[in-house]
Amino acid sequence: MTTTSNAEVALAGLRAELDLVDVTLLDTLKSRIDLCVRIAEHKREHGVPMMQPHRIGVVQERAARYGAEHGIDGTFLRRLYDLIIEETCRVEDLVIDAPGTDGRRPGRDTAS
């Protein structure tokens, strides 16, 4: 019969704490995507181009500043935000092209 060591119990507790942080991270990511859907609906209704390159720069710069202030690698944050932005652009495209729209996309960036 084996007994659980204090180190194993402590590790299990830390992992449970990490699991909770992961759920918060995923919930926050879902909230961000949900908000991007609302933004895409607004863009569709008002003929605003989906692609807003200056906005991407603002988001990337904010992440870089956060990383520098909190000791998180800037390259990691850039890669993370590249993925997040790629997904939100995909979702915005789906919303803007949603059935029930007239099929036209006023102001759509033709370069993308």
C-alpha positions in Angstrom: 0.0 0.0 0.0 1.4 3.4 -1.0 0.8 6.6 0.8 0.5 9.9 -1.0 3.3 12.2 -0.1 2.9 15.8 0.9 4.7 16.8 -2.3 2.1 14.8 -4.4 -0.8 16.4 -2.5 0.7 19.9 -3.0 1.2 19.2 -6.7 -2.4 18.0 -7.1 -3.6 21.2 -5.4 -1.5 23.4 -7.7 -2.7 21.5 -10.8 -6.4 22.0 -9.6 -5.6 25.7 -9.2 -4.1 25.8 -12.7 -7.2 24.1 -14.1 -9.4 26.9 -12.6 -7.2 29.5 -14.2 -7.5 27.7 -17.6 -11.3 27.8 -17.3 -11.1 31.5 -16.6 -8.8 32.0 -19.6 -11.1 30.0 -21.9 -14.2 31.9 -20.6 -12.4 35.2 -21.2 -11.5 34.1 -24.7 -15.1 33.1 -25.4 -16.2 36.5 -24.1 -13.7 38.2 -26.4 -15.0 36.3 -29.4 -18.6 37.0 -28.5 -17.8 40.7 -28.4 -16.1 40.5 -31.8 -19.4 39.0 -33.1 -21.2 42.1 -31.9 -18.5 44.3 -33.5 -18.9 42.4 -36.8 -22.7 42.9 -36.7 -22.1 46.6 -36.2 -19.6 46.7 -39.0 -22.1 44.9 -41.3 -25.0 47.2 -40.4 -22.9 50.3 -40.9 -20.8 49.3 -43.9 -17.5 49.4 -41.9 -14.7 47.3 -43.4 -14.0 44.1 -41.6 -10.3 44.5 -41.7 -9.0 47.4 -39.6 -5.1 47.1 -39.8 -4.6 50.1 -37.4 -6.7 48.4 -34.8 -4.6 45.3 -35.0 -1.5 47.4 -34.3 -3.2 49.0 -31.2 -4.0 45.5 -29.8 -0.5 44.2 -30.5 1.1 47.2 -28.9 -1.1 46.9 -25.8 -0.1 43.3 -25.4 3.6 44.1 -25.9 3.4 46.8 -23.1 1.6 44.4 -20.8 4.3 41.8 -21.4 7.1 44.2 -20.8 5.4 45.4 -17.5 4.7 41.9 -16.3 7.7 39.9 -17.4 5.9 37.9 -20.2 7.9 37.3 -23.4 6.9 39.7 -26.1 7.4 37.1 -28.9 5.0 34.7 -27.1 2.3 37.4 -26.8 2.7 38.5 -30.4 2.2 34.8 -31.5 -0.7 34.4 -29.1 -2.4 37.6 -30.4 -1.7 36.6 -34.0 -3.8 33.5 -33.4 -6.5 35.3 -31.5 -6.8 38.0 -34.2 -6.8 35.4 -37.0 -9.7 33.6 -35.3 -11.7 36.7 -34.6 -11.2 37.9 -38.3 -12.5 34.4 -39.4 -15.6 34.8 -37.1 -16.2 38.4 -38.3 -16.1 37.2 -41.9 -18.8 34.6 -41.0 -21.0 37.2 -39.4 -20.6 39.7 -42.2 -21.4 37.1 -44.8 -24.3 35.6 -42.7 -27.4 34.6 -44.6 -30.0 37.3 -44.6 -27.5 40.0 -45.7 -27.7 41.2 -49.2 -24.4 39.5 -50.1 -22.6 42.8 -50.6 -20.0 43.9 -48.1 -19.7 47.7 -48.3 -16.3 48.9 -47.6 -14.8 45.4 -47.5 -11.0 45.4 -47.9 -10.3 43.7 -51.3 -6.7 43.1 -50.4 -7.6 40.5 -47.8 
